[in-house]
Amino acid sequence: MTEILFYHLEQKPLEAVLPVLLEKTLERGWRAMVECANPTKLSALDEALWTFRPDSFLPHMVLSDQMEVDELAEMPVLIANSAENPNNAQIRFYVEGAVPEKADKYERVVFMFNGHDPDAVTRARQAWKALSEEHELTYWQQEPNGRWVKKA
């Protein structure tokens, strides 16, 4: 069964939290797909992954039509605004308004939403309701000290 995690971002922005979770993903030996509903945010996410910490390197690419299939299949992290999975990722992150349609294709699905955006909170509630019918979900909220706490 797919493990589904909801991350309620209130203390730190997506650009600070996503790279840390992607590092943990790569430590597990998994490949990741990051789906971003807002195409104008792709370059900001790309930049965040390159620069989030001076002593780190997150191998990743923004998906484009000009890429070779072989190149995509080996890429540890892909960022896109489509539902494709060309790198056969084991984990998929849904960010910036992207909403999971089918979660059973992955070992883990992570839905990240901005707790200060009422529309994002509404989308998260709708996704929670839809996914809870077929999956076990966990809800994570960040405390002021930066620790993540499982709330549900």
Stockholm file with secondary structure:
# STOCKHOLM 1.0

chainA/1-152         MTEILFYHLEQKPLEAVLPVLLEKTLERGWRAMVECANPTKLSALDEALWTFRPDSFLPHMVLSDQMEVDELAEMPVLIANSAENPNNAQIRFYVEGAVPEKADKYERVVFMFNGHDPDAVTRARQAWKALSEEHELTYWQQEPNGRWVKKA
#=GR chainA/1-152 SS CCEEEEEEESSSCHHHHHHHHHHHHHHTTCCEEEEESCGGGHHHHHHHHHHSCTTCCCCEEECCTTSCHHHHHTCSEEEESSSCCTTCCSEEEEETTCCCSCCTTSSEEEEEEETTCHHHHHHHHHHHHHHHTTSCEEEEEECTTSCEEECC
#=GC SS_cons         CCEEEEEEESSSCHHHHHHHHHHHHHHTTCCEEEEESCGGGHHHHHHHHHHSCTTCCCCEEECCTTSCHHHHHTCSEEEESSSCCTTCCSEEEEETTCCCSCCTTSSEEEEEEETTCHHHHHHHHHHHHHHHTTSCEEEEEECTTSCEEECC
//
